[in-house]
Amino acid sequence: MITLLHGILVEATPSVAVIDVGGVGFEVGISGTTAASLPTLGEECRLYTRMQVREDALTLFGFATKEERTMFERLVAVSGVGPRLALAVLSKFTVSQLYTVVMAEDDKGMATVPGVGKKTAQRLILELKSVFAKDHGLLAADVPAAGQLPLGSAPDTSALDDARAALLSMGFSPQEADLALDGLDASQRVEALLGSALKRLGMEA
């Protein structure tokens, strides 16, 4: 099993990277998120990988972070979701953004992923919600741990930003989203912020 590649990036597109490792070129399927984090051609590159074995092919998929790789594995475990669709989801959302969409049960937002219809979106949300409930580390991957901010830094506001984005995707206006989130503790998890905001807006969390 190949779980990591470290070599020279020789080719890159929004969906494929080729890494030269000791004179052997490995073609790796990637998400748009990972593509955006790649170095320039000719520089060293490291990707965490997963191999898919079929009778007629061996396919490698690469990820900028271990958390994205874990999320890929969770996605392909969902019935009807293959590697291409999983990469499409990870191209549309970061892990923390996907968490927000899932916990808000935003099937419309999920359905904006190319190839994901309403039924698939609902199934993804249903299955991923239990995944996130068990593995909080996936959400924490995109934000600094509590107390780890440098001295003089402002508090991390990504949870508030993600909660606001979720409210907007649910059809609320920017003004409604801002009012609903005003004064809430930014150190809370996204689902807690979203739950409080929805209550303020007169909806069930």
C-alpha positions as CSV (number, residue, x, y, z in Angstrom):
1,M,0.0,0.0,0.0
2,I,1.4,3.4,-1.0
3,T,0.4,6.0,1.6
4,L,2.8,8.8,0.9
5,L,4.6,10.2,-2.1
6,H,7.6,12.7,-1.8
7,G,9.3,13.8,-4.9
8,I,9.4,16.4,-7.6
9,L,6.2,17.8,-9.1
10,V,6.6,17.4,-12.9
11,E,3.0,17.9,-14.1
12,A,-0.2,19.4,-12.6
13,T,-3.8,20.0,-13.6
14,P,-6.9,20.7,-11.5
15,S,-7.5,17.0,-11.3
16,V,-4.1,15.2,-11.8
17,A,-0.6,15.6,-10.5
18,V,2.5,13.7,-11.6
19,I,5.3,13.3,-9.1
20,D,8.8,12.0,-9.9
21,V,10.0,9.8,-7.1
22,G,13.5,8.5,-7.7
23,G,13.0,8.6,-11.5
24,V,9.6,6.9,-11.4
25,G,6.6,9.1,-12.3
26,F,3.4,8.5,-10.3
27,E,0.1,9.9,-11.7
28,V,-2.2,10.9,-8.8
29,G,-5.8,11.9,-8.9
30,I,-6.4,15.0,-6.8
31,S,-9.1,17.4,-5.7
32,G,-9.3,21.1,-6.7
33,T,-8.4,21.9,-3.0
34,T,-5.2,19.9,-3.2
35,A,-4.4,21.3,-6.7
36,A,-4.5,24.8,-5.3
37,S,-1.9,23.9,-2.6
38,L,0.6,22.3,-5.0
39,P,4.0,24.0,-5.4
40,T,5.3,25.2,-8.7
41,L,6.5,22.6,-11.3
42,G,10.0,21.4,-10.5
43,E,9.8,21.8,-6.8
44,E,9.5,19.2,-4.1
45,C,6.0,17.9,-3.3
46,R,4.5,15.6,-0.7
47,L,1.1,14.1,-1.0
48,Y,-0.7,11.6,1.3
49,T,-2.2,8.9,-0.9
50,R,-4.7,6.1,-1.2
51,M,-4.6,3.3,-3.7
52,Q,-7.6,1.9,-5.4
53,V,-7.1,-1.7,-6.7
54,R,-9.2,-3.0,-9.5
55,E,-8.8,-6.0,-11.8
56,D,-7.8,-3.8,-14.7
57,A,-6.0,-0.9,-13.0
58,L,-4.2,0.5,-9.9
59,T,-5.1,4.1,-9.3
60,L,-3.5,6.5,-6.8
61,F,-5.3,9.5,-5.2
62,G,-3.4,12.2,-3.5
63,F,-4.2,14.7,-0.8
64,A,-2.5,17.7,0.7
65,T,-3.5,16.7,4.3
66,K,-4.2,13.5,6.2
67,E,-7.6,14.9,7.1
68,E,-8.6,15.3,3.4
69,R,-7.5,11.7,2.8
70,T,-9.6,10.5,5.7
71,M,-12.6,12.5,4.4
72,F,-12.1,10.9,1.0
73,E,-12.2,7.4,2.6
74,R,-15.4,8.3,4.4
75,L,-17.0,9.6,1.2
76,V,-16.2,6.5,-0.9
77,A,-17.6,4.3,1.8
78,V,-21.0,5.9,1.1
79,S,-23.2,3.7,-1.2
80,G,-23.1,5.0,-4.8
81,V,-20.1,7.4,-4.2
82,G,-17.0,6.6,-6.2
83,P,-13.6,8.2,-6.2
84,R,-14.5,10.8,-8.9
85,L,-17.5,12.0,-7.0
86,A,-15.6,12.0,-3.7
87,L,-12.9,14.2,-5.3
88,A,-15.7,16.5,-6.7
89,V,-17.0,17.0,-3.2
90,L,-13.6,17.8,-1.9
91,S,-13.0,20.2,-4.7
92,K,-16.2,22.1,-3.7
93,F,-15.7,22.1,0.0
94,T,-12.8,22.0,2.5
95,V,-13.2,19.5,5.3
96,S,-14.6,22.2,7.7
97,Q,-16.9,23.6,5.1
98,L,-18.2,20.1,4.4
99,Y,-18.8,19.7,8.2
100,T,-20.9,22.9,8.2
101,V,-23.0,21.7,5.2
102,V,-23.6,18.3,6.8
103,M,-24.4,19.5,10.3
104,A,-26.8,22.1,8.8
105,E,-28.4,19.3,6.7
106,D,-28.0,21.7,3.8
107,D,-28.9,19.3,0.9
108,K,-29.2,22.2,-1.5
109,G,-25.6,23.2,-0.7
110,M,-24.5,19.6,-1.1
111,A,-26.3,19.3,-4.4
112,T,-24.2,22.2,-5.9
113,V,-21.4,19.6,-6.3
114,P,-21.3,18.5,-9.9
115,G,-22.8,15.0,-10.2
116,V,-24.6,15.1,-6.9
117,G,-28.4,15.1,-7.1
118,K,-30.9,15.7,-4.4
119,K,-31.2,12.1,-3.3
120,T,-27.4,11.6,-3.3
121,A,-27.0,14.8,-1.3
122,Q,-29.5,13.7,1.3
123,R,-27.8,10.3,1.6
124,L,-24.4,11.9,1.9
125,I,-25.6,14.2,4.7
126,L,-27.3,11.4,6.6
127,E,-24.2,9.1,6.5
128,L,-21.6,11.8,7.0
129,K,-23.4,13.3,10.0
130,S,-22.7,10.1,12.0
131,V,-19.1,10.2,10.8
132,F,-18.6,13.7,12.0
133,A,-20.3,12.9,15.3
134,K,-17.7,10.2,15.9
135,D,-14.6,12.0,14.5
136,H,-14.3,15.6,15.7
137,G,-10.7,15.6,14.6
138,L,-11.8,16.1,11.0
139,L,-13.3,19.5,11.9
140,A,-10.3,20.5,14.0
141,A,-8.0,19.9,11.1
142,D,-8.7,23.3,9.5
143,V,-8.4,25.5,12.6
144,P,-5.7,26.1,15.2
145,A,-6.2,24.2,18.5
146,A,-7.4,26.3,21.5
147,G,-4.6,28.2,23.1
148,Q,-2.3,27.7,20.1
149,L,-2.8,31.2,18.5
150,P,0.4,33.4,18.6
151,L,0.4,36.1,21.2
152,G,-1.4,39.2,19.9
153,S,-3.4,37.3,17.4
154,A,-7.1,37.9,17.0
155,P,-9.4,35.0,18.0
156,D,-10.0,32.5,15.2
157,T,-13.3,33.3,13.5
158,S,-13.5,30.5,10.9
159,A,-16.2,28.8,12.9
160,L,-18.3,32.0,12.7
161,D,-17.5,32.3,9.0
162,D,-18.5,28.8,8.3
163,A,-21.7,29.2,10.3
164,R,-22.5,32.4,8.4
165,A,-21.9,30.6,5.1
166,A,-24.2,27.8,6.1
167,L,-27.0,30.3,7.0
168,L,-26.6,32.1,3.6
169,S,-26.7,28.8,1.8
170,M,-30.0,28.0,3.6
171,G,-31.6,31.1,2.1
172,F,-31.1,33.7,4.9
173,S,-30.0,37.2,4.0
174,P,-26.6,38.5,5.0
175,Q,-28.3,40.8,7.5
176,E,-30.3,37.9,9.0
177,A,-27.1,35.8,9.3
178,D,-25.1,38.6,10.9
179,L,-27.9,39.4,13.4
180,A,-28.3,35.7,14.3
181,L,-24.6,35.3,15.0
182,D,-24.0,38.6,16.7
183,G,-22.5,38.2,20.1
184,L,-22.1,34.4,20.0
185,D,-18.9,32.9,21.3
186,A,-16.5,32.4,18.4
187,S,-14.7,29.6,20.2
188,Q,-17.7,27.3,20.0
189,R,-17.9,24.6,17.4
190,V,-19.7,25.3,14.1
191,E,-22.7,23.2,15.0
192,A,-23.2,25.0,18.3
193,L,-23.1,28.4,16.6
194,L,-25.5,27.2,13.9
195,G,-27.9,25.8,16.5
196,S,-28.0,29.1,18.4
197,A,-28.4,31.1,15.3
198,L,-31.3,29.0,14.0
199,K,-33.0,29.3,17.3
200,R,-32.7,33.1,17.1
201,L,-34.2,32.9,13.6
202,G,-37.2,30.9,15.0
203,M,-36.1,27.6,13.5
204,E,-35.2,24.2,15.0
205,A,-31.5,23.5,15.1
